[in-house]
Amino acid sequence: MIGVLKNWVWCEHCFEWKDADEVSFVEMKEDVYGKDLLTFSCDSCDKDTIDSIVISSVTKPIGR
């Protein structure tokens, strides 16, 4: 096995990818194409990010 998939979300205030298990969940929904969108409160900056796409990857995504 190569690794365990994690879900990553983009914090638009910290400008970095966060492990979805390490943010405070507010709401989950889908866009018109079926992609998951997560609204969450960042545990680092204490600000809300609305409708961040969710990326599943073994490693932290690079860039935005």
mmCIF file as gemmi writes it, N, C-alpha and C atoms, coordinates in Angstrom:
data_model
loop_
_atom_site.group_PDB
_atom_site.id
_atom_site.type_symbol
_atom_site.label_atom_id
_atom_site.label_alt_id
_atom_site.label_comp_id
_atom_site.label_asym_id
_atom_site.label_entity_id
_atom_site.label_seq_id
_atom_site.pdbx_PDB_ins_code
_atom_site.Cartn_x
_atom_site.Cartn_y
_atom_site.Cartn_z
_atom_site.occupancy
_atom_site.B_iso_or_equiv
_atom_site.pdbx_formal_charge
_atom_site.auth_seq_id
_atom_site.auth_asym_id
_atom_site.pdbx_PDB_model_num
ATOM 1 N N . MET Axp A 1 ? 0.844 -1.186 0 1 0 ? 1 A 1
ATOM 2 C CA . MET Axp A 1 ? 0 0 0 1 0 ? 1 A 1
ATOM 3 C C . MET Axp A 1 ? 0.891 1.252 0 1 0 ? 1 A 1
ATOM 4 N N . ILE Axp A 2 ? 0.565 2.218 -0.831 1 0 ? 2 A 1
ATOM 5 C CA . ILE Axp A 2 ? 1.362 3.433 -0.972 1 0 ? 2 A 1
ATOM 6 C C . ILE Axp A 2 ? 1.095 4.412 0.158 1 0 ? 2 A 1
ATOM 7 N N . GLY Axp A 3 ? -0.131 4.597 0.545 1 0 ? 3 A 1
ATOM 8 C CA . GLY Axp A 3 ? -0.471 5.548 1.596 1 0 ? 3 A 1
ATOM 9 C C . GLY Axp A 3 ? -1.973 5.627 1.771 1 0 ? 3 A 1
ATOM 10 N N . VAL Axp A 4 ? -2.375 6.375 2.757 1 0 ? 4 A 1
ATOM 11 C CA . VAL Axp A 4 ? -3.79 6.542 3.061 1 0 ? 4 A 1
ATOM 12 C C . VAL Axp A 4 ? -4.261 7.872 2.481 1 0 ? 4 A 1
ATOM 13 N N . LEU Axp A 5 ? -5.378 7.834 1.755 1 0 ? 5 A 1
ATOM 14 C CA . LEU Axp A 5 ? -5.934 9.069 1.195 1 0 ? 5 A 1
ATOM 15 C C . LEU Axp A 5 ? -6.466 9.96 2.301 1 0 ? 5 A 1
ATOM 16 N N . LYS Axp A 6 ? -6.151 11.249 2.185 1 0 ? 6 A 1
ATOM 17 C CA . LYS Axp A 6 ? -6.706 12.262 3.076 1 0 ? 6 A 1
ATOM 18 C C . LYS Axp A 6 ? -7.501 13.24 2.233 1 0 ? 6 A 1
ATOM 19 N N . ASN Axp A 7 ? -8.461 13.888 2.854 1 0 ? 7 A 1
ATOM 20 C CA . ASN Axp A 7 ? -9.216 14.943 2.181 1 0 ? 7 A 1
ATOM 21 C C . ASN Axp A 7 ? -8.605 16.285 2.552 1 0 ? 7 A 1
ATOM 22 N N . TRP Axp A 8 ? -8.312 17.118 1.544 1 0 ? 8 A 1
ATOM 23 C CA . TRP Axp A 8 ? -7.674 18.418 1.726 1 0 ? 8 A 1
ATOM 24 C C . TRP Axp A 8 ? -8.61 19.517 1.26 1 0 ? 8 A 1
ATOM 25 N N . VAL Axp A 9 ? -8.633 20.633 1.992 1 0 ? 9 A 1
ATOM 26 C CA . VAL Axp A 9 ? -9.44 21.798 1.617 1 0 ? 9 A 1
ATOM 27 C C . VAL Axp A 9 ? -8.545 23.036 1.639 1 0 ? 9 A 1
ATOM 28 N N . TRP Axp A 10 ? -8.875 24.023 0.813 1 0 ? 10 A 1
ATOM 29 C CA . TRP Axp A 10 ? -8.081 25.24 0.681 1 0 ? 10 A 1
ATOM 30 C C . TRP Axp A 10 ? -8.634 26.32 1.614 1 0 ? 10 A 1
ATOM 31 N N . CYS Axp A 11 ? -7.801 26.832 2.526 1 0 ? 11 A 1
ATOM 32 C CA . CYS Axp A 11 ? -8.198 27.957 3.371 1 0 ? 11 A 1
ATOM 33 C C . CYS Axp A 11 ? -7.858 29.233 2.612 1 0 ? 11 A 1
ATOM 34 N N . GLU Axp A 12 ? -8.879 30.009 2.285 1 0 ? 12 A 1
ATOM 35 C CA . GLU Axp A 12 ? -8.668 31.234 1.507 1 0 ? 12 A 1
ATOM 36 C C . GLU Axp A 12 ? -8.103 32.377 2.341 1 0 ? 12 A 1
ATOM 37 N N . HIS Axp A 13 ? -7.917 32.152 3.625 1 0 ? 13 A 1
ATOM 38 C CA . HIS Axp A 13 ? -7.347 33.181 4.508 1 0 ? 13 A 1
ATOM 39 C C . HIS Axp A 13 ? -5.883 32.872 4.829 1 0 ? 13 A 1
ATOM 40 N N . CYS Axp A 14 ? -5.556 31.608 5.053 1 0 ? 14 A 1
ATOM 41 C CA . CYS Axp A 14 ? -4.167 31.193 5.323 1 0 ? 14 A 1
ATOM 42 C C . CYS Axp A 14 ? -3.391 30.957 4.019 1 0 ? 14 A 1
ATOM 43 N N . PHE Axp A 15 ? -4.124 30.814 2.911 1 0 ? 15 A 1
ATOM 44 C CA . PHE Axp A 15 ? -3.542 30.512 1.6 1 0 ? 15 A 1
ATOM 45 C C . PHE Axp A 15 ? -2.741 29.212 1.62 1 0 ? 15 A 1
ATOM 46 N N . GLU Axp A 16 ? -3.37 28.165 2.209 1 0 ? 16 A 1
ATOM 47 C CA . GLU Axp A 16 ? -2.734 26.851 2.199 1 0 ? 16 A 1
ATOM 48 C C . GLU Axp A 16 ? -3.782 25.742 2.32 1 0 ? 16 A 1
ATOM 49 N N . TRP Axp A 17 ? -3.372 24.541 1.902 1 0 ? 17 A 1
ATOM 50 C CA . TRP Axp A 17 ? -4.227 23.371 2.009 1 0 ? 17 A 1
ATOM 51 C C . TRP Axp A 17 ? -4.237 22.884 3.445 1 0 ? 17 A 1
ATOM 52 N N . LYS Axp A 18 ? -5.419 22.517 3.934 1 0 ? 18 A 1
ATOM 53 C CA . LYS Axp A 18 ? -5.603 22.004 5.297 1 0 ? 18 A 1
ATOM 54 C C . LYS Axp A 18 ? -6.187 20.6 5.213 1 0 ? 18 A 1
ATOM 55 N N . ASP Axp A 19 ? -5.761 19.733 6.115 1 0 ? 19 A 1
ATOM 56 C CA . ASP Axp A 19 ? -6.351 18.409 6.248 1 0 ? 19 A 1
ATOM 57 C C . ASP Axp A 19 ? -7.797 18.613 6.713 1 0 ? 19 A 1
ATOM 58 N N . ALA Axp A 20 ? -8.754 18.057 5.991 1 0 ? 20 A 1
ATOM 59 C CA . ALA Axp A 20 ? -10.174 18.265 6.312 1 0 ? 20 A 1
ATOM 60 C C . ALA Axp A 20 ? -10.535 17.746 7.707 1 0 ? 20 A 1
ATOM 61 N N . ASP Axp A 21 ? -9.74 16.82 8.239 1 0 ? 21 A 1
ATOM 62 C CA . ASP Axp A 21 ? -9.991 16.319 9.595 1 0 ? 21 A 1
ATOM 63 C C . ASP Axp A 21 ? -9.517 17.3 10.667 1 0 ? 21 A 1
ATOM 64 N N . GLU Axp A 22 ? -8.771 18.325 10.263 1 0 ? 22 A 1
ATOM 65 C CA . GLU Axp A 22 ? -8.204 19.268 11.22 1 0 ? 22 A 1
ATOM 66 C C . GLU Axp A 22 ? -8.836 20.66 11.138 1 0 ? 22 A 1
ATOM 67 N N . VAL Axp A 23 ? -10.015 20.754 10.532 1 0 ? 23 A 1
ATOM 68 C CA . VAL Axp A 23 ? -10.779 22.01 10.489 1 0 ? 23 A 1
ATOM 69 C C . VAL Axp A 23 ? -12.157 21.736 11.089 1 0 ? 23 A 1
ATOM 70 N N . SER Axp A 24 ? -12.844 22.797 11.448 1 0 ? 24 A 1
ATOM 71 C CA . SER Axp A 24 ? -14.167 22.641 12.051 1 0 ? 24 A 1
ATOM 72 C C . SER Axp A 24 ? -15.246 22.683 10.971 1 0 ? 24 A 1
ATOM 73 N N . PHE Axp A 25 ? -15.89 21.55 10.776 1 0 ? 25 A 1
ATOM 74 C CA . PHE Axp A 25 ? -16.922 21.375 9.76 1 0 ? 25 A 1
ATOM 75 C C . PHE Axp A 25 ? -18.112 22.297 10.009 1 0 ? 25 A 1
ATOM 76 N N . VAL Axp A 26 ? -18.581 22.97 8.938 1 0 ? 26 A 1
ATOM 77 C CA . VAL Axp A 26 ? -19.804 23.776 9.018 1 0 ? 26 A 1
ATOM 78 C C . VAL Axp A 26 ? -20.869 23.173 8.111 1 0 ? 26 A 1
ATOM 79 N N . GLU Axp A 27 ? -20.524 22.942 6.826 1 0 ? 27 A 1
ATOM 80 C CA . GLU Axp A 27 ? -21.51 22.432 5.863 1 0 ? 27 A 1
ATOM 81 C C . GLU Axp A 27 ? -20.808 21.749 4.702 1 0 ? 27 A 1
ATOM 82 N N . MET Axp A 28 ? -21.434 20.691 4.161 1 0 ? 28 A 1
ATOM 83 C CA . MET Axp A 28 ? -20.94 19.988 2.975 1 0 ? 28 A 1
ATOM 84 C C . MET Axp A 28 ? -22.053 19.988 1.943 1 0 ? 28 A 1
ATOM 85 N N . LYS Axp A 29 ? -21.702 20.286 0.688 1 0 ? 29 A 1
ATOM 86 C CA . LYS Axp A 29 ? -22.675 20.202 -0.405 1 0 ? 29 A 1
ATOM 87 C C . LYS Axp A 29 ? -21.946 19.877 -1.69 1 0 ? 29 A 1
ATOM 88 N N . GLU Axp A 30 ? -22.688 19.732 -2.781 1 0 ? 30 A 1
ATOM 89 C CA . GLU Axp A 30 ? -22.104 19.442 -4.088 1 0 ? 30 A 1
ATOM 90 C C . GLU Axp A 30 ? -22.368 20.596 -5.031 1 0 ? 30 A 1
ATOM 91 N N . ASP Axp A 31 ? -21.411 20.8 -5.97 1 0 ? 31 A 1
ATOM 92 C CA . ASP Axp A 31 ? -21.661 21.788 -7.016 1 0 ? 31 A 1
ATOM 93 C C . ASP Axp A 31 ? -22.467 21.12 -8.13 1 0 ? 31 A 1
ATOM 94 N N . VAL Axp A 32 ? -22.741 21.827 -9.209 1 0 ? 32 A 1
ATOM 95 C CA . VAL Axp A 32 ? -23.582 21.297 -10.294 1 0 ? 32 A 1
ATOM 96 C C . VAL Axp A 32 ? -22.925 20.119 -11.013 1 0 ? 32 A 1
ATOM 97 N N . TYR Axp A 33 ? -21.6 19.927 -10.83 1 0 ? 33 A 1
ATOM 98 C CA . TYR Axp A 33 ? -20.878 18.827 -11.475 1 0 ? 33 A 1
ATOM 99 C C . TYR Axp A 33 ? -20.652 17.643 -10.537 1 0 ? 33 A 1
ATOM 100 N N . GLY Axp A 34 ? -21.163 17.727 -9.3 1 0 ? 34 A 1
ATOM 101 C CA . GLY Axp A 34 ? -21.041 16.638 -8.351 1 0 ? 34 A 1
ATOM 102 C C . GLY Axp A 34 ? -19.794 16.689 -7.484 1 0 ? 34 A 1
ATOM 103 N N . LYS Axp A 35 ? -18.999 17.759 -7.591 1 0 ? 35 A 1
ATOM 104 C CA . LYS Axp A 35 ? -17.817 17.896 -6.737 1 0 ? 35 A 1
ATOM 105 C C . LYS Axp A 35 ? -18.239 18.322 -5.333 1 0 ? 35 A 1
ATOM 106 N N . ASP Axp A 36 ? -17.566 17.753 -4.328 1 0 ? 36 A 1
ATOM 107 C CA . ASP Axp A 36 ? -17.859 18.115 -2.939 1 0 ? 36 A 1
ATOM 108 C C . ASP Axp A 36 ? -17.317 19.499 -2.618 1 0 ? 36 A 1
ATOM 109 N N . LEU Axp A 37 ? -18.114 20.294 -1.936 1 0 ? 37 A 1
ATOM 110 C CA . LEU Axp A 37 ? -17.725 21.628 -1.482 1 0 ? 37 A 1
ATOM 111 C C . LEU Axp A 37 ? -17.903 21.667 0.031 1 0 ? 37 A 1
ATOM 112 N N . LEU Axp A 38 ? -16.864 22.114 0.733 1 0 ? 38 A 1
ATOM 113 C CA . LEU Axp A 38 ? -16.899 22.142 2.189 1 0 ? 38 A 1
ATOM 114 C C . LEU Axp A 38 ? -16.809 23.578 2.687 1 0 ? 38 A 1
ATOM 115 N N . THR Axp A 39 ? -17.725 23.944 3.561 1 0 ? 39 A 1
ATOM 116 C CA . THR Axp A 39 ? -17.644 25.207 4.288 1 0 ? 39 A 1
ATOM 117 C C . THR Axp A 39 ? -17.128 24.845 5.673 1 0 ? 39 A 1
ATOM 118 N N . PHE Axp A 40 ? -16.057 25.524 6.108 1 0 ? 40 A 1
ATOM 119 C CA . PHE Axp A 40 ? -15.425 25.172 7.377 1 0 ? 40 A 1
ATOM 120 C C . PHE Axp A 40 ? -14.84 26.4 8.058 1 0 ? 40 A 1
ATOM 121 N N . SER Axp A 41 ? -14.574 26.244 9.334 1 0 ? 41 A 1
ATOM 122 C CA . SER Axp A 41 ? -13.871 27.255 10.113 1 0 ? 41 A 1
ATOM 123 C C . SER Axp A 41 ? -12.451 26.737 10.331 1 0 ? 41 A 1
ATOM 124 N N . CYS Axp A 42 ? -11.466 27.525 9.911 1 0 ? 42 A 1
ATOM 125 C CA . CYS Axp A 42 ? -10.063 27.118 10.029 1 0 ? 42 A 1
ATOM 126 C C . CYS Axp A 42 ? -9.623 27.2 11.485 1 0 ? 42 A 1
ATOM 127 N N . ASP Axp A 43 ? -9.007 26.135 11.963 1 0 ? 43 A 1
ATOM 128 C CA . ASP Axp A 43 ? -8.532 26.108 13.343 1 0 ? 43 A 1
ATOM 129 C C . ASP Axp A 43 ? -7.291 26.979 13.538 1 0 ? 43 A 1
ATOM 130 N N . SER Axp A 44 ? -6.592 27.333 12.448 1 0 ? 44 A 1
ATOM 131 C CA . SER Axp A 44 ? -5.388 28.171 12.553 1 0 ? 44 A 1
ATOM 132 C C . SER Axp A 44 ? -5.721 29.656 12.612 1 0 ? 44 A 1
ATOM 133 N N . CYS Axp A 45 ? -6.587 30.124 11.692 1 0 ? 45 A 1
ATOM 134 C CA . CYS Axp A 45 ? -6.871 31.563 11.613 1 0 ? 45 A 1
ATOM 135 C C . CYS Axp A 45 ? -8.24 31.945 12.175 1 0 ? 45 A 1
ATOM 136 N N . ASP Axp A 46 ? -9.058 30.96 12.535 1 0 ? 46 A 1
ATOM 137 C CA . ASP Axp A 46 ? -10.4 31.18 13.1 1 0 ? 46 A 1
ATOM 138 C C . ASP Axp A 46 ? -11.344 31.924 12.161 1 0 ? 46 A 1
ATOM 139 N N . LYS Axp A 47 ? -11.142 31.799 10.846 1 0 ? 47 A 1
ATOM 140 C CA . LYS Axp A 47 ? -12.032 32.423 9.869 1 0 ? 47 A 1
ATOM 141 C C . LYS Axp A 47 ? -12.713 31.335 9.054 1 0 ? 47 A 1
ATOM 142 N N . ASP Axp A 48 ? -13.892 31.656 8.521 1 0 ? 48 A 1
ATOM 143 C CA . ASP Axp A 48 ? -14.647 30.702 7.717 1 0 ? 48 A 1
ATOM 144 C C . ASP Axp A 48 ? -14.251 30.783 6.249 1 0 ? 48 A 1
ATOM 145 N N . THR Axp A 49 ? -14.175 29.61 5.623 1 0 ? 49 A 1
ATOM 146 C CA . THR Axp A 49 ? -14.013 29.499 4.178 1 0 ? 49 A 1
ATOM 147 C C . THR Axp A 49 ? -15.271 28.831 3.662 1 0 ? 49 A 1
ATOM 148 N N . ILE Axp A 50 ? -15.888 29.437 2.648 1 0 ? 50 A 1
ATOM 149 C CA . ILE Axp A 50 ? -17.148 28.941 2.102 1 0 ? 50 A 1
ATOM 150 C C . ILE Axp A 50 ? -16.902 28.236 0.778 1 0 ? 50 A 1
ATOM 151 N N . ASP Axp A 51 ? -17.433 27.027 0.661 1 0 ? 51 A 1
ATOM 152 C CA . ASP Axp A 51 ? -17.425 26.244 -0.578 1 0 ? 51 A 1
ATOM 153 C C . ASP Axp A 51 ? -16.022 25.971 -1.131 1 0 ? 51 A 1
ATOM 154 N N . SER Axp A 52 ? -15.126 25.497 -0.292 1 0 ? 52 A 1
ATOM 155 C CA . SER Axp A 52 ? -13.813 25.05 -0.743 1 0 ? 52 A 1
ATOM 156 C C . SER Axp A 52 ? -13.971 23.683 -1.394 1 0 ? 52 A 1
ATOM 157 N N . ILE Axp A 53 ? -13.294 23.457 -2.529 1 0 ? 53 A 1
ATOM 158 C CA . ILE Axp A 53 ? -13.335 22.126 -3.125 1 0 ? 53 A 1
ATOM 159 C C . ILE Axp A 53 ? -12.562 21.166 -2.232 1 0 ? 53 A 1
ATOM 160 N N . VAL Axp A 54 ? -12.918 19.904 -2.305 1 0 ? 54 A 1
ATOM 161 C CA . VAL Axp A 54 ? -12.269 18.866 -1.519 1 0 ? 54 A 1
ATOM 162 C C . VAL Axp A 54 ? -11.42 18.026 -2.462 1 0 ? 54 A 1
ATOM 163 N N . ILE Axp A 55 ? -10.132 17.898 -2.153 1 0 ? 55 A 1
ATOM 164 C CA . ILE Axp A 55 ? -9.194 17.098 -2.936 1 0 ? 55 A 1
ATOM 165 C C . ILE Axp A 55 ? -8.792 15.889 -2.102 1 0 ? 55 A 1
ATOM 166 N N . SER Axp A 56 ? -8.889 14.687 -2.663 1 0 ? 56 A 1
ATOM 167 C CA . SER Axp A 56 ? -8.442 13.483 -1.974 1 0 ? 56 A 1
ATOM 168 C C . SER Axp A 56 ? -7.06 13.113 -2.515 1 0 ? 56 A 1
ATOM 169 N N . SER Axp A 57 ? -6.076 13.067 -1.617 1 0 ? 57 A 1
ATOM 170 C CA . SER Axp A 57 ? -4.7 12.794 -2.016 1 0 ? 57 A 1
ATOM 171 C C . SER Axp A 57 ? -3.939 12.227 -0.825 1 0 ? 57 A 1
ATOM 172 N N . VAL Axp A 58 ? -2.925 11.408 -1.109 1 0 ? 58 A 1
ATOM 173 C CA . VAL Axp A 58 ? -2.068 10.86 -0.073 1 0 ? 58 A 1
ATOM 174 C C . VAL Axp A 58 ? -1.204 11.971 0.524 1 0 ? 58 A 1
ATOM 175 N N . THR Axp A 59 ? -0.756 12.898 -0.32 1 0 ? 59 A 1
ATOM 176 C CA . THR Axp A 59 ? 0.099 14.003 0.125 1 0 ? 59 A 1
ATOM 177 C C . THR Axp A 59 ? -0.627 15.329 -0.026 1 0 ? 59 A 1
ATOM 178 N N . LYS Axp A 60 ? -0.13 16.32 0.685 1 0 ? 60 A 1
ATOM 179 C CA . LYS Axp A 60 ? -0.693 17.668 0.627 1 0 ? 60 A 1
ATOM 180 C C . LYS Axp A 60 ? -0.551 18.222 -0.794 1 0 ? 60 A 1
ATOM 181 N N . PRO Axp A 61 ? -1.65 18.739 -1.393 1 0 ? 61 A 1
ATOM 182 C CA . PRO Axp A 61 ? -1.555 19.312 -2.736 1 0 ? 61 A 1
ATOM 183 C C . PRO Axp A 61 ? -0.592 20.515 -2.757 1 0 ? 61 A 1
ATOM 184 N N . ILE Axp A 62 ? -0.029 20.761 -3.935 1 0 ? 62 A 1
ATOM 185 C CA . ILE Axp A 62 ? 0.903 21.868 -4.112 1 0 ? 62 A 1
ATOM 186 C C . ILE Axp A 62 ? 0.173 23.01 -4.814 1 0 ? 62 A 1
ATOM 187 N N . GLY Axp A 63 ? 0.361 24.231 -4.327 1 0 ? 63 A 1
ATOM 188 C CA . GLY Axp A 63 ? -0.235 25.401 -4.98 1 0 ? 63 A 1
ATOM 189 C C . GLY Axp A 63 ? -1.732 25.476 -4.771 1 0 ? 63 A 1
ATOM 190 N N . ARG Axp A 64 ? -2.359 26.301 -5.557 1 0 ? 64 A 1
ATOM 191 C CA . ARG Axp A 64 ? -3.797 26.503 -5.448 1 0 ? 64 A 1
ATOM 192 C C . ARG Axp A 64 ? -4.455 26.042 -6.695 1 0 ? 64 A 1
